[in-house]
Amino acid sequence: MNEESRKLIAKYVEDIHSLLGHGVQAITHQVSEAQMADHPEALAMVKDFKTSLERQLAAAEQRMNALGTSPTTGIQDAAAGVAGVVAGIYNKVRTEAVSKSVRDDYTFLSHTSIAYLMLMTTARSLGDHDTEELGEAGYRDCARMVMAIDRGMPKLVFQELQGNGLPAQDVSDWAKNLVHGAWDRAAASSPVTASQPTNPEQARGERAGGYPVPTVRFPRGTTVGRGRYRMTDHTDHAHVVRIAKFRPDPGRRQELLAQLRELAGHLRTLPGLFGVQVCTLHEDNEWLVLVSRWENEDAMKGQGTDEISAITTSLAGLVEREQIEHLIAI
């Protein structure tokens, strides 16, 4: 990566850091609002947002340091301006419904999601895969939080209507089904992926640089058994998902992690690959997992270059156990 590319990516990360900083301040204030105490489910959701954004903020700061910049370098005009508007909404003395406060979270998280999408696209285009992983993890986490609001908002609105003495009918299940159907239709062509841990307990496995290694998750509709898995949903893109699991020799985990990340970087250059990610296994974080999504079996079998062959061979000296499994679209 040349110096011009580094500076551009560093500026994007600075903007993300500024945006997250505003969000953490605002949501910290929101958690302490008196009205929240009357809605424990909403309060728990907002507390989770706070924890997640604090984790993202720390990860962005670490990446800034790696790129040779810091939170005090430059002025993040665009990000700070938008985030300041959102924070201003939060920081008003609240007299209206908690649902409107949570609605403001939706606005902020949606803005942050698109900022992450811009960041990871820029980073991948310019060959900075560390920043790409940061952007992808943040994007997934924000999407999770947005969907949590979608699920929780109908019940919250009903509770407030009821609390105001209105003859409200509980239609929250109807609303949630509508939302669920909309997301399902939008995601019907999404490939199987690995997702970012959603709380600190899930994030026990740390990758180099201090940001949690993603935890393997399977989507609704995936049938898991011995040997080869069979995908029964999300099949329009990746026909094959290869799951290579490695248990490192004692004391070799970080070395193995570095090798797998290097291997992932080489795989990203191959035709027919939709994506690759290094993960940890949620049930036993000593295991490291390389998840790759392929257009078809021929593309997966043709993953040979001299660099890939050399790294693959070197893995044998770092692991005590290895398991290879595949998801095949049907």
C-alpha positions in Angstrom: 0.0 0.0 0.0 1.5 3.3 -1.0 1.6 6.5 1.1 -1.3 8.2 -0.7 -3.5 5.1 -0.1 -2.5 4.9 3.5 -3.4 8.6 4.1 -6.8 8.1 2.5 -7.6 5.0 4.5 -6.4 6.7 7.7 -8.7 9.6 7.1 -11.7 7.2 6.7 -10.7 5.5 10.0 -10.4 8.9 11.7 -14.0 9.7 10.5 -15.3 6.4 11.8 -13.5 7.0 15.2 -15.1 10.5 15.4 -18.5 9.1 14.6 -18.3 6.4 17.1 -17.0 8.8 19.8 -20.1 10.9 19.4 -22.3 7.9 19.5 -20.8 6.4 22.7 -21.3 9.8 24.4 -24.9 10.1 23.3 -25.9 6.5 24.2 -24.1 6.7 27.6 -26.4 9.7 28.3 -29.4 7.8 27.0 -28.8 4.8 29.3 -29.2 7.2 32.3 -32.5 8.7 31.2 -35.1 8.2 33.8 -37.8 7.0 31.3 -35.6 4.1 30.4 -36.1 2.5 33.8 -39.8 1.9 32.9 -38.8 -0.2 29.8 -36.3 -2.8 30.9 -36.1 -4.6 27.5 -35.3 -1.3 25.8 -32.8 -0.4 28.5 -31.0 -3.8 28.0 -30.9 -3.2 24.3 -29.4 0.3 24.6 -26.8 -1.0 27.1 -25.8 -3.6 24.6 -25.4 -0.8 22.0 -23.2 1.1 24.3 -20.9 -1.9 24.9 -20.7 -2.7 21.2 -19.9 0.9 20.2 -17.2 1.1 22.9 -15.6 -2.0 21.5 -15.8 -0.6 18.0 -14.3 2.7 19.2 -11.3 0.9 20.8 -10.8 -1.2 17.6 -10.9 2.0 15.4 -8.3 3.6 17.7 -6.0 0.6 17.5 -6.3 0.7 13.7 -5.6 4.4 13.6 -2.4 3.8 15.6 -1.3 1.0 13.2 -1.9 3.4 10.3 0.3 6.1 11.9 -2.5 8.5 12.9 -4.4 9.2 16.1 -7.7 10.6 17.4 -6.1 14.1 17.5 -4.8 14.0 14.0 -6.8 16.3 11.6 -10.4 17.4 11.9 -13.1 15.0 10.9 -15.4 17.6 9.4 -18.0 15.5 7.7 -18.3 12.7 10.3 -18.2 15.1 13.2 -20.8 17.3 11.6 -23.4 14.5 11.1 -22.6 12.8 14.4 -22.9 16.2 16.2 -26.4 16.6 14.8 -27.3 13.1 16.0 -25.7 13.7 19.4 -27.6 16.9 19.7 -30.9 15.0 19.3 -29.8 12.6 22.0 -28.6 15.2 24.4 -31.8 17.2 24.6 -33.7 16.9 27.9 -36.1 14.1 27.1 -39.8 14.6 27.6 -41.1 12.4 24.8 -41.4 8.7 24.5 -38.5 6.2 24.9 -39.5 4.9 21.4 -38.4 8.2 19.9 -35.1 8.0 21.7 -34.5 4.5 20.4 -35.5 5.8 16.9 -32.6 8.2 17.2 -30.3 5.2 17.8 -31.6 3.7 14.5 -30.7 7.0 12.7 -27.2 7.0 14.1 -26.6 3.3 13.5 -27.8 3.5 9.9 -25.3 6.4 9.3 -22.5 4.4 11.0 -23.3 1.3 8.9 -22.9 3.2 5.6 -19.7 4.8 6.8 -18.4 1.3 7.6 -19.4 0.1 4.1 -17.5 2.9 2.5 -14.5 2.2 4.7 -14.3 -1.5 3.9 -14.9 -1.0 0.2 -12.1 1.6 0.1 -9.8 -0.6 2.1 -10.4 -3.7 0.1 -10.0 -1.8 -3.2 -6.6 -0.5 -2.0 -5.4 -3.8 -0.6 -5.6 -3.0 3.2 -7.2 -6.2 4.4 -6.7 -5.3 8.1 -8.9 -2.2 7.7 -11.3 -4.2 5.5 -11.8 -6.6 8.4 -12.4 -3.8 10.8 -15.0 -2.3 8.5 -16.7 -5.6 7.9 -16.9 -6.4 11.6 -18.3 -2.9 12.4 -20.8 -3.1 9.5 -22.1 -6.5 10.7 -22.4 -5.3 14.3 -24.3 -2.2 13.3 -26.7 -4.3 11.2 -27.3 -6.5 14.2 -28.2 -3.5 16.3 -30.5 -2.1 13.7 -32.3 -5.4 13.4 -32.6 -5.5 17.2 -34.5 -2.2 17.1 -36.7 -3.5 14.3 -37.6 -6.5 16.5 -38.1 -4.5 19.7 -39.8 -1.3 18.5 -43.3 -2.7 18.0 -43.7 -3.9 21.6 -42.2 -0.7 22.9 -44.6 1.4 21.0 -47.6 -0.7 22.2 -46.4 -0.4 25.8 -46.2 3.4 25.5 -49.6 3.6 24.0 -51.0 1.4 26.7 -49.2 3.5 29.4 -50.8 6.6 28.0 -54.3 5.1 28.6 -55.1 4.6 24.9 -57.3 1.6 23.8 -54.3 0.1 22.0 -54.3 -3.4 20.5 -51.0 -5.3 20.8 -50.1 -5.8 17.1 -46.4 -6.2 17.9 -46.3 -9.8 16.6 -47.9 -8.7 13.3 -45.3 -5.9 13.0 -42.4 -8.2 13.7 -43.6 -10.7 11.2 -43.8 -7.9 8.6 -40.3 -6.8 9.4 -39.0 -10.4 9.4 -40.5 -11.0 6.0 -39.0 -7.9 4.6 -35.5 -8.8 5.8 -35.9 -12.4 4.6 -36.8 -11.3 1.1 -33.9 -8.8 1.0 -31.5 -11.5 2.3 -32.8 -14.4 0.2 -29.8 -14.2 -2.1 -27.1 -13.6 0.6 -24.3 -16.2 0.9 -23.6 -18.0 4.1 -21.1 -16.0 6.2 -19.4 -15.9 9.5 -20.6 -13.2 11.9 -18.9 -11.0 14.4 -19.4 -11.8 18.2 -22.2 -9.7 19.6 -21.1 -9.4 23.2 -17.8 -9.4 25.2 -18.4 -13.0 26.3 -18.5 -14.2 22.7 -15.4 -12.1 21.9 -13.0 -14.1 24.0 -10.8 -15.0 21.0 -8.6 -12.1 20.1 -6.9 -11.7 16.7 -3.6 -9.8 16.3 -4.2 -6.1 16.9 -6.7 -6.7 19.7 -10.0 -6.9 17.7 -12.1 -10.0 18.3 -11.8 -12.8 15.8 -15.3 -13.4 14.2 -17.2 -16.4 15.6 -18.6 -19.0 13.3 -22.4 -18.8 12.9 -24.7 -20.6 10.6 -27.9 -19.0 9.2 -31.4 -20.1 9.9 -32.2 -23.0 7.5 -28.7 -24.5 7.5 -28.7 -28.2 8.4 -25.5 -29.2 10.3 -24.4 -32.8 10.5 -21.3 -34.9 10.2 -19.1 -34.7 7.1 -20.5 -32.3 4.5 -23.1 -29.7 5.5 -26.1 -29.0 3.3 -27.3 -25.5 2.8 -31.1 -25.2 2.6 -31.2 -21.4 2.4 -29.2 -18.4 1.0 -28.0 -20.4 -2.0 -28.2 -17.9 -4.9 -24.5 -16.8 -4.7 -22.0 -19.1 -3.1 -22.5 -22.7 -4.1 -19.7 -24.1 -1.9 -18.7 -22.9 1.6 -15.4 -24.5 2.8 -14.8 -24.6 6.5 -11.3 -25.5 7.5 -10.8 -25.8 11.3 -7.4 -25.9 13.0 -6.4 -26.6 16.6 -2.9 -25.2 17.1 -0.1 -26.9 18.8 0.4 -25.5 22.4 1.9 -22.0 22.2 1.5 -21.7 18.4 -2.0 -20.0 18.2 -0.7 -16.5 17.3 1.7 -17.9 14.7 -1.1 -20.0 13.2 -3.4 -17.0 13.2 -0.9 -14.9 11.3 -0.4 -17.7 8.7 -4.2 -18.0 8.2 -4.6 -14.3 7.8 -1.8 -14.3 5.2 -3.5 -17.2 3.4 -6.8 -15.4 3.4 -5.1 -12.4 1.8 -3.8 -14.6 -1.1 -7.2 -16.3 -1.5 -8.9 -13.0 -2.0 -7.1 -12.6 -5.3 -8.6 -15.7 -6.8 -11.4 -15.8 -9.3 -14.7 -17.5 -8.1 -14.2 -16.5 -4.5 -17.0 -14.5 -2.9 -15.3 -14.0 0.5 -12.9 -15.4 3.1 -12.7 -14.8 6.8 -10.6 -16.1 9.7 -12.7 -16.9 12.7 -12.6 -18.5 16.1 -14.9 -21.3 17.2 -17.4 -20.0 19.8 -17.6 -23.3 21.7 -13.8 -23.6 22.0 -11.8 -20.5 21.1 -8.5 -22.4 20.8 -9.7 -23.5 17.4 -9.1 -21.2 14.4 -11.4 -21.5 11.4 -10.9 -20.4 7.8 -14.3 -19.9 6.1 -14.3 -19.4 2.4 -17.3 -19.0 0.0 -16.9 -20.2 -3.6 -18.9 -19.8 -6.8 -18.6 -23.6 -7.5 -16.5 -26.6 -6.7 -14.2 -26.1 -9.6 -13.3 -22.6 -8.4 -12.6 -24.0 -4.9 -10.4 -26.8 -6.3 -8.4 -24.4 -8.4 -7.1 -22.4 -5.4 -3.5 -23.2 -6.1 -0.7 -20.6 -6.4 2.9 -21.0 -5.2 2.3 -18.7 -2.3 -0.9 -20.5 -1.2 0.7 -23.9 -1.6 3.7 -22.8 0.6 1.4 -21.4 3.4 -0.8 -24.5 3.3 2.2 -26.8 3.7 3.5 -24.7 6.6 0.3 -25.1 8.5 1.0 -28.8 9.1 3.8 -27.8 11.5 1.6 -25.6 13.6 -1.5 -27.7 14.2 -2.3 -30.8 16.2 -5.7 -31.3 14.7 -7.4 -30.3 11.4 -10.9 -30.7 10.2 -12.2 -29.8 6.7 -15.9 -29.6 6.0 -18.1 -28.2 3.2 -21.5 -26.6 2.8 -23.0 -27.5 -0.6 -26.0 -25.5 -1.9 -29.0 -27.6 -2.9 
